[in-house]
Amino acid sequence: MTVDDKALETAVRAAVARACDVDPGRVHRATHLDELGMDSLAAAEVITDVEIGLAVELPVDVLRTLTEAQTVGDVLDRLRNGLAVPG
């Protein structure tokens, strides 16, 4: 299934806000994940939310790459690579 970049970004920002229990207005590409309180459990929640919300399945190794992400933009890039979404 193909997911467009805008839909992925919207889903990621909403999932990060939900997983970190912050206002969605605080979640931008340049926002550092430490500022939001993102941990490995929240990263797993983000993956699950994105998979359900977009009806996609991400590769298992995406969780490992998400734990290395520093910003919301990094999360978006890693999920984009996992889905091979055109940028």
N, C-alpha and C positions, 0 to 999 in steps of 0.2 A: 504494500500500500504506500502511496506517496502522500507526504504531508508537506504543505507549503511552509515556508520559513516564518511567515507572520503568525500562522496558527501555532507553530511550535513555540515561538517566543511568548505568545500569550499564555499558552499552557504552562510553560516553564515558570514564568513570573508568578502565575496564580498558585502553582504547586509549591514554589519556594515560600511564598507568603503564608500559605496554609501550614506547611511543615514547620516553619519557624514561628508561627503564631504572631505575625507582624502585619501591619496594614499594607495592602498591596501597593499603595503609593510610595512606600519605602523601597520597593524592589525594582531596581534598574540594572542594566547590563554592567555598569561599573561598580555596583554595590558589592563590598567585600562580604563574604559569607560569614566571617567571624563577627562582624557587626550585627548580623541577623541571628547568631547563635546556631548556625548550621553544624550538625555533627553527622556521623555515619548513619544514625537512625533516621534523621531528617532526610538525608540523601536517598535512602531506600524509599521513604515516603514520596519523595519527588518523582522517582522513577515509576512507582506504582501509579501515582496520580496521572502522570503523563501517558503511561500505557493505557490506562482506563479511559481517560479523557479523549485521547486521539485514536483509540482502538488499534493500537500498534503493539508490537512486542520488541523490546530492546534486547540486544545481546547481553549475556550474563556478565561479561567483563566491564560493562558500562559502570556498574557500581564502584569498581576499583578506580576507574578514571575520575568519577565524580568526587571521591574522597580526596583527590589531588587538586581539585579545582579551588581557586581562590576568590573568584568573583562570579556573579550571576551570569555574566557573559561567557566565562569559562564553562559553566554548566551547560549553557545553550550550545556552545561549540561542541562539547563532548557528546551531547545527545544528538545533535545534528549529524555528527560523524557516525554515530551508532545507527542512525536511520538512513544515512546517505541522502539527506534532504538538500536539494539545490539551494545555495545561498543567495 
